[in-house]
Amino acid sequence: MLEVPVYDREGKKLSPIEVDESRLGGTLHRGLLRQALIMYHANLRQGTQAAKSKSEKAGSGRKVYRQKHTGRARIGMIRSPHRRGGGRAFGIDPRDWSYGINRKALRLALKVSILGKVRDGEILVIDEIVFPKPRTSEMATLLRNLGVEDSCLVVLDGYDKNVLLSCRNIPRVEVRRASDLNAYDVLRFHRLLLTRKAAGLLLEGSRDAA
């Protein structure tokens, strides 16, 4: 069993949560994490780059001048790739870089990425995060009380507009719902801050330590 620390809003330690490693894959499958990370990066590529071939360039298709008896090099149309302003030979075309891996592997990649964070002590659990209205200064104070100085992903059990707006202007801090979390999000941030309810959803089989 691994323990995940739990804090209140003032940074005071509460009883930790025990996490069963077997519920999170048990082993750090680095190859699977790499495969998932490459997939998420590939799916972010737009693939909209393009270059015009000689068939797509504007201009006549007739031969510029006759083949022989001019004393010059033979040449074809003005749109040929070897002429200035001509088309691009073997130019790049728009393409879809995205690909996928099966859902079972993606779910395991998420669990393994969380397991790595738990083992490294980079996951914090807070009793709750509630703001009556958006307050960036209060959110910054909360993170400071918890000792969060690097990038941080705040994970909630559901949508909360006030928390989202409170984090929006804090550099390197973002908000996700537990149901939307993926391995790429977990690996991209140094710290994960979970509410107790979100921890119950993500750390399967977790229970309060005695």
Secondary structure as GFF3:
##gff-version 3
##sequence-region A 1 210
A	DSSP	beta_strand	2	7	.	.	.	ID=ss1
A	DSSP	beta_strand	13	19	.	.	.	ID=ss2
A	DSSP	three_ten_helix	21	24	.	.	.	ID=ss3
A	DSSP	alpha_helix	30	44	.	.	.	ID=ss4
A	DSSP	alpha_helix	103	119	.	.	.	ID=ss5
A	DSSP	beta_strand	123	126	.	.	.	ID=ss6
A	DSSP	alpha_helix	136	145	.	.	.	ID=ss7
A	DSSP	beta_strand	152	156	.	.	.	ID=ss8
A	DSSP	alpha_helix	161	167	.	.	.	ID=ss9
A	DSSP	beta_strand	173	177	.	.	.	ID=ss10
A	DSSP	three_ten_helix	178	180	.	.	.	ID=ss11
A	DSSP	alpha_helix	183	188	.	.	.	ID=ss12
A	DSSP	beta_strand	191	195	.	.	.	ID=ss13
A	DSSP	alpha_helix	196	202	.	.	.	ID=ss14
A	DSSP	beta_strand	207	208	.	.	.	ID=ss15
###
